[in-house]
Amino acid sequence: MAKIVTMGEIMMRLSTPNHERFIQADEFEVNYGGGEANVAVSLANYGHETDYVTAVPGNPIGECAVAALRKYHVGTSHIARWGERLGIYFLESGTAMRPSNVIYDRAGSSISEAPAELFDFDQIFEGADWFHFTGITPALGERAAELTKKALQAAKAHQVTVSVDLNYRKKLWSPKEAQNVMTDLMQYVDVCIGNEEDAEKVLGFTPEGSDAAAARLELDGYHTMFERMKERFGFRYVVSSLRESYSASHNGWSACILDGKTGDFYYSTKYTIHPIVDRVGGGDAFAAGIISGLAEGMDIRGTLEFAVAASALKHTIHGDFNLVSREEVEKLAGGDGSGRVDR
């Protein structure tokens, strides 16, 4: 198994129970999560050695976030205690035609203001095989963007494979700001993961003929877009999840991948997910499946099917983390989606 490092912000999630509106809620359910943390949990569940890099405040709330990772066997030795607060996000889960709503309360969080000197990246990447980050971390501010770049430079100095999930967040920055920062960081990336909105807002590429909101996909447009991205940035692989949103609780879910070396392009099995229990973390579960497959030397078709099955299962699980085993993913990827009771 591979040694995989991820870096980003872990947050406290406060979600309304039973799909209530914020104004209805008298209480919130507490979970912890964040893009790169979610990836680390999935990979640990598949048997990989994972290390998570972040900063949390040195108080009981920060320790709760660390404990949430330790529970699922994620390495936490490179988590710095620094700063004043853990970021929070509030989630109002949608259903049917009402979309989910996220409110961030993360300004001034520990990782957003953490200096790069807190982390010994030479030590962190010693013996590592893979480094994963997302576009969320550099969106947290100038200091977080600087930290991300220093981590990427160290990863490449240690000949570590690098993946990114572009993960555009309009509540954190504008497309112009995203492209100014992220275009520069792509020089360090081997595997680029994202959806059509991410590609457009973060890197300025658009798949012609597709509209996720209208549940319309045009695979030729993705193939052409992937080729253009590969030509510009030299990616080894370009990958996209494909979500067809019929409603907040009913989605089509599939994916496609381009092998930058051979030019091979594959489209996965399509899953119909209904009802959706919790779609938060679905993209992270997909990214983890891609990383796991490629890090283990799985062929790209098998990697894609594993990743799509893993992320489809995540939509059935409450919370940010994808709490499924390798065997469960392989069972679904092998065609058993019956949901029959396992006795």
C-alpha positions, 0 to 999 in steps of 0.5 A: 500500500502507498503512503499518502499525504493530504493537507488542508482545513478540517472543520466542524460541521453543524447540520440541521436534522431531518432536512430542516431549514436553518430557521426551524432548527433548535439543535445542530448535529456535529460532524468533522470534515473537509476536502483533504481530510475526507480523502485521507479517511477514505484512503485509510479505510482502503488500507493505505498509510495516510498522514494529514497536515493541518493546523488546529487550535490547541483547545478541546475543540481542535482536539475533537477534530484530531480525534475524529481523524484518529478514529479512522486511522489517519496519521495526525503527527503533522497536525500543528497546534496553532492559532485561535479557532477551528473553522465551522460550516453550517449545512442545511440539507436540501431535498427534492427541488430544494437545494442544500445551503452551506454557510461558512464561518471560517475567517481567521481559522488556524490553517488559513493563517498558519505560517509555512515555518510550522511544517517540516515538509522535508520530514513530512514527504520523507518516504511518501508516494503521493500528495493530495490537495484541493483548490479550497486550501489556497482559496483561504487566503494569501498565507494559505496559498503560500503554504500550499505552494511550499508544500507542492515544491517540497513534494516534487523535490521528493519525487512525490506524485501530486493530485489536485481536486480543483474544488471551486468554492464561489463563497471563498473567491472569484474565478479571476482570483482562483485562476491567478493562483491555481494556474501557477500551482498546476506546474506541480500537478500530475493528476487533475480531478474536477467537474465542469464548473471547477475546470471553467472557474479555476482553469478557464476550460469548458466542455462544450455541449454539457449542462449538469443542471439540465442533466445533459452530458456531452462526452466528446466535449469532455474529451476535447477539454481534457486534451486541451488541459493536458496539452497546457499543463502536462497532466498525466491524468485528467479526471472528472466526476459527472453529476446529473442533477434531477433534484437535490435527492435524485442524481445521476453519477458517473465519471470520465478519465483521460490517460495523458500518455496514451490518449485513452479516454474512458467513461464509467458505469452510471449510477442512479442515486435516489434518495441521496442521504448526504452528498457532501464529501461525494467528490472527495470519495471519488478523488480518494478512489482515483488516488487509491487505484492509481497508487496501487497500479490499477489500470485506468478503467478499473480505477475509474470504476472503483472511484465512481462506486466509492463515491456513489456509496458515499451518497448513502452515508451521513457526514463528510467521511466515506465510511465504506470498506474496499470490499464494499466498493469492489462489490458495487463496482462488480455489479452488485447494487441490489442493496440486499441485507447482508446476513 
